[in-house]
Amino acid sequence: MKSSFPPPFRTARLQFDPMVDADAAGIHAIRGLEEVMIWSHKKVPDADLATTEKWVEEYLRPEQRVPENVGYVIREIGSGSGSSASSGPVGGGDGDGKGEFEFEFEFEFQLLVLQATGRIIGSIGLRYGLVEEMGGKRWELGYIFHPDFWGKGYATEAVRGLMGAWPGIYQGITWGDVQQERSREVVAITDKGNEASMRVLSKCGFEAVEEFLDEAGMPCVAFVYRC
């Protein structure tokens, strides 16, 4: 039986469900906010729901089909979520994010179809592609949260959770027959002015390795998480 990819999982306070097309409206409620998107690569909010729907479509079905992107929507546990503890592996929210999860990719079907129904409070994911600052292809981390949920430690918990789950998620990645550099290393690029994000990355085991100017001349910092 085909397993869910990426597999759902939980941390102490957060439920991570694989991103699907139906999540576009919930994601737009976040990507449509200037205070969120000012720190993104795009820098500007999505103009309308159709823009976010297109982003979700392209994220879930990238032009280069292998390896596929890893994308999750995040919901609070105990705030209307319909998922139970059996919907995926459980990890703590306070560790260093390394080695906290073990995945079995042959879940029972009834566990795979569980969907949380609460409000989407954020999204997090990994894309594989050329990261010029690193001189090659890497998995690049990206995450956003709705401002209503800032200041709760959720970003740190989410990044730690995903990095703890990453070794198991990586086992399920399909590379296809294309011969290419296969790296498990994760990088994150953030504006130097985004001190909150830099603190999150440092607390989650990422190491700042390089400072550079982006295309707009803004100072940025490259972080690396070595699995």
PLY file of the C-alpha trace (Angstrom):
ply
format ascii 1.0
element vertex 227
property float x
property float y
property float z
element edge 226
property int vertex1
property int vertex2
end_header
0.00 0.00 0.00
1.37 3.41 -0.93
2.36 5.48 2.10
1.67 9.15 2.66
4.45 11.53 1.63
5.54 13.51 3.36
4.28 11.63 6.42
2.26 13.55 9.03
3.79 14.04 12.46
3.33 15.99 15.68
5.39 17.90 18.20
4.29 18.78 21.73
1.90 21.52 20.58
1.75 21.35 16.79
0.27 19.05 14.15
2.05 18.81 10.78
-0.07 17.61 7.85
1.11 17.26 4.23
0.15 20.34 2.23
-2.67 19.80 -0.28
-4.47 22.02 -2.79
-7.41 22.50 -0.42
-5.09 24.31 2.02
-4.71 27.32 -0.30
-7.29 29.50 1.46
-5.73 28.89 4.87
-2.26 29.58 3.50
-3.48 32.75 1.77
-4.63 34.10 5.14
-0.91 34.16 5.99
0.78 34.82 2.63
-1.59 37.73 2.04
-0.09 39.68 4.96
2.65 42.25 4.35
4.20 41.80 7.81
4.74 38.12 7.01
5.89 38.30 3.41
8.34 41.18 3.90
10.79 38.55 5.20
10.20 36.10 2.34
12.10 35.76 -0.93
9.11 37.34 -2.65
9.03 40.37 -0.28
5.41 41.26 -1.13
2.12 39.61 -0.09
0.07 37.47 -2.45
-2.39 39.80 -4.19
-5.35 37.41 -4.04
-6.38 33.82 -3.39
-5.67 32.86 -7.01
-2.03 33.88 -6.51
-1.73 31.62 -3.49
-3.51 28.79 -5.29
-0.93 29.04 -8.07
1.90 29.03 -5.51
0.49 25.89 -3.84
0.06 24.21 -7.24
3.67 24.96 -8.21
4.98 23.91 -4.81
3.17 20.58 -4.86
3.91 19.88 -8.54
7.24 21.51 -9.36
8.54 21.55 -12.92
11.37 19.28 -11.87
9.31 16.41 -10.47
12.12 14.65 -8.60
12.89 15.06 -5.86
9.52 16.44 -4.86
9.16 19.32 -2.43
8.40 18.60 1.21
5.54 20.81 2.40
3.45 20.90 5.57
0.67 23.03 6.97
0.76 23.55 10.72
-2.12 23.58 13.18
-2.29 23.83 16.95
-3.06 20.61 18.78
-6.20 20.92 20.87
-7.67 23.87 18.95
-10.18 22.14 16.71
-7.69 19.74 15.12
-9.30 16.54 13.93
-6.05 14.56 13.98
-5.36 12.07 16.72
-2.08 10.98 18.25
-2.04 8.04 15.87
-1.91 10.20 12.74
1.85 10.18 12.70
5.04 9.93 14.75
5.24 12.11 17.83
8.28 14.10 18.88
9.07 16.46 21.70
9.18 20.22 21.29
12.23 20.96 23.42
15.07 18.84 22.04
17.80 19.82 19.63
15.81 18.35 16.75
18.21 15.52 16.02
17.17 11.90 16.01
13.83 12.39 17.78
11.62 10.64 15.22
11.40 7.21 13.67
9.17 6.74 10.63
7.43 3.66 9.36
6.38 4.20 5.75
3.73 1.46 5.82
1.05 3.22 7.89
-2.44 1.74 7.99
-4.71 3.47 5.46
-7.18 4.67 8.08
-4.37 6.59 9.79
-3.26 8.24 6.56
-6.62 9.75 5.74
-6.93 11.65 9.01
-6.98 15.40 8.38
-6.77 18.16 10.94
-9.67 20.58 10.65
-8.42 23.48 12.78
-7.09 26.80 11.54
-3.83 26.73 9.60
-1.43 28.83 11.66
1.68 28.36 9.52
3.49 26.35 6.90
6.95 24.87 6.67
8.82 22.97 4.00
11.97 22.05 2.14
12.80 22.54 -1.54
15.72 20.89 -3.32
17.59 23.06 -5.77
20.62 25.18 -6.52
21.63 27.42 -3.63
24.29 29.63 -5.18
25.65 30.75 -1.82
26.44 27.11 -1.01
27.93 26.37 -4.42
25.59 23.50 -5.24
22.22 21.86 -4.70
20.79 21.71 -1.22
17.49 21.40 0.61
16.37 24.91 1.53
14.14 25.48 4.55
11.26 27.93 4.49
8.53 28.64 7.05
5.90 31.26 7.90
3.44 31.79 10.75
0.40 34.01 11.11
1.18 37.03 13.36
-1.55 35.91 15.77
0.78 33.07 16.72
4.09 34.92 16.95
5.82 35.02 20.33
4.69 31.54 21.40
7.84 29.66 20.47
6.01 27.89 17.65
8.61 28.70 14.98
11.36 27.14 17.09
9.19 24.11 17.83
8.30 23.71 14.15
11.87 23.93 12.87
13.12 21.56 15.57
10.29 19.20 14.78
10.93 19.14 11.04
14.68 18.72 11.50
14.05 15.88 13.95
11.72 14.25 11.43
13.99 14.95 8.45
16.08 11.72 8.51
12.88 9.66 8.32
11.27 11.91 5.71
14.44 11.71 3.62
14.13 7.92 3.45
10.87 8.32 1.54
12.14 10.77 -1.09
11.96 9.66 -4.72
15.02 10.71 -6.72
14.15 8.94 -9.96
16.77 7.85 -12.47
18.28 11.30 -12.91
21.90 11.35 -11.88
22.34 14.34 -9.62
23.99 15.43 -6.43
22.03 13.86 -3.59
22.50 15.88 -0.44
20.61 15.61 2.84
22.10 18.88 4.09
19.59 21.64 4.84
20.25 25.36 4.43
18.25 28.45 5.35
18.69 31.95 3.97
17.40 34.88 6.01
17.62 38.66 5.92
20.23 39.89 8.38
17.57 42.24 9.74
15.31 39.34 10.65
16.81 38.79 14.08
13.91 36.62 15.26
14.46 34.11 12.45
18.21 34.04 13.04
17.60 33.26 16.73
15.22 30.45 15.79
17.72 28.89 13.39
20.58 29.14 15.90
18.48 27.53 18.65
17.56 24.68 16.28
21.12 23.66 15.47
21.74 25.72 12.32
25.15 27.34 11.93
25.66 30.72 10.27
28.27 30.15 7.57
28.18 33.12 5.21
26.93 36.69 4.82
26.14 38.12 1.39
24.02 40.68 -0.45
20.93 39.48 -2.30
19.83 40.72 -5.73
18.25 43.80 -4.15
21.44 44.59 -2.25
20.00 43.51 1.11
22.38 41.81 3.57
21.51 38.15 4.15
22.89 35.28 6.20
23.20 31.66 5.07
22.72 28.97 7.72
23.52 25.26 7.44
22.10 22.28 9.32
24.34 19.26 8.89
22.46 16.02 9.47
0 1
1 2
2 3
3 4
4 5
5 6
6 7
7 8
8 9
9 10
10 11
11 12
12 13
13 14
14 15
15 16
16 17
17 18
18 19
19 20
20 21
21 22
22 23
23 24
24 25
25 26
26 27
27 28
28 29
29 30
30 31
31 32
32 33
33 34
34 35
35 36
36 37
37 38
38 39
39 40
40 41
41 42
42 43
43 44
44 45
45 46
46 47
47 48
48 49
49 50
50 51
51 52
52 53
53 54
54 55
55 56
56 57
57 58
58 59
59 60
60 61
61 62
62 63
63 64
64 65
65 66
66 67
67 68
68 69
69 70
70 71
71 72
72 73
73 74
74 75
75 76
76 77
77 78
78 79
79 80
80 81
81 82
82 83
83 84
84 85
85 86
86 87
87 88
88 89
89 90
90 91
91 92
92 93
93 94
94 95
95 96
96 97
97 98
98 99
99 100
100 101
101 102
102 103
103 104
104 105
105 106
106 107
107 108
108 109
109 110
110 111
111 112
112 113
113 114
114 115
115 116
116 117
117 118
118 119
119 120
120 121
121 122
122 123
123 124
124 125
125 126
126 127
127 128
128 129
129 130
130 131
131 132
132 133
133 134
134 135
135 136
136 137
137 138
138 139
139 140
140 141
141 142
142 143
143 144
144 145
145 146
146 147
147 148
148 149
149 150
150 151
151 152
152 153
153 154
154 155
155 156
156 157
157 158
158 159
159 160
160 161
161 162
162 163
163 164
164 165
165 166
166 167
167 168
168 169
169 170
170 171
171 172
172 173
173 174
174 175
175 176
176 177
177 178
178 179
179 180
180 181
181 182
182 183
183 184
184 185
185 186
186 187
187 188
188 189
189 190
190 191
191 192
192 193
193 194
194 195
195 196
196 197
197 198
198 199
199 200
200 201
201 202
202 203
203 204
204 205
205 206
206 207
207 208
208 209
209 210
210 211
211 212
212 213
213 214
214 215
215 216
216 217
217 218
218 219
219 220
220 221
221 222
222 223
223 224
224 225
225 226
